[in-house]
Amino acid sequence: MHTRTSNSKLVEPLPEPERTLNRRLRRRNRRVLYDQRNNPSQHQRIVYPSILEIIYFRHFLDILRNYDPMDDEPMWAVDRVVALTPGSAITIPKTANEFAIKGNHLTLVKGNQFDGRTKTDPHKHIHEFLGIYDMFKYIDTENEAVRLMMFPISLTGEAKTWLDELNEGTIETWDELRTAFISRFFPPAIFDRLLGEIRAFSQHENESLTDAWLRMKEMLRNCHGHNMSKGNIIKIFYHGLSEITKKF
């Protein structure tokens, strides 16, 4: 049996063991990092801090205190009410199920779309749309359905948005669709402005008589439904000419 020798010394306990331990750990970590810089290994060793800083720990506690379970509610909760997809404003006749629109007909319609901005004359668009429609022949009983089905394809941008925002089932005939379209993109305010410009017509400086008359005709075409007689039109045009032109 071995006995402790009499000359062995007792080690005094450390006054602050935790602080001393942390200090030694930091020294060891610095030594390891220094050795890795001088002798890099194939797989770098990750050294984590020994103690979590108190400021981050307090921040973590604040997050836990302010945690609201409602924040984790799924986007599509069970009790959520999902709105129904709105239906079309145009009611298509049942006869549409008995025929198919020709593919090249749809291509021509898509190539002449009205956006309400760059193309702003709804009357001209209706005229062009019907011109394309008349290029293809359908049975008389299909005419109404074909127009109602194809006209939305001729709209884009703001005009398409207007049609999509109409209440479901508000349009049942082509006349109703045409009237609603014209009323939206050719309101009374535009009509009054164009009519006022016609009544205030005057020949431009250095504008020939022919050019002045052509400009007058263009103004009349743009003001759809002006219902002005030929006599009134000639009178307005004559009074708008310059004194030099009137002498010829």
Secondary structure, DSSP 8 states (H G I E B T S, - for coil): -----TT-------SSHHHHHHHHHHHHHHHHHHHHHHS--SS------SS--HHHHHHHHHHHHT--GGGG--TT-TT---------SB---GGGGG----HHHHHHHHTS-B-SSSS--HHHHHHHHHHHHTTS---GGGHHHHHHHHGGGGB-HHHHHHHHTS-TT-B-SHHHHHHHHHHHHS-HHHHHHHHHHHHT----TT--HHHHHHHHHHHHHHSTT----HHHHHHHHHHHS-HHHHH-
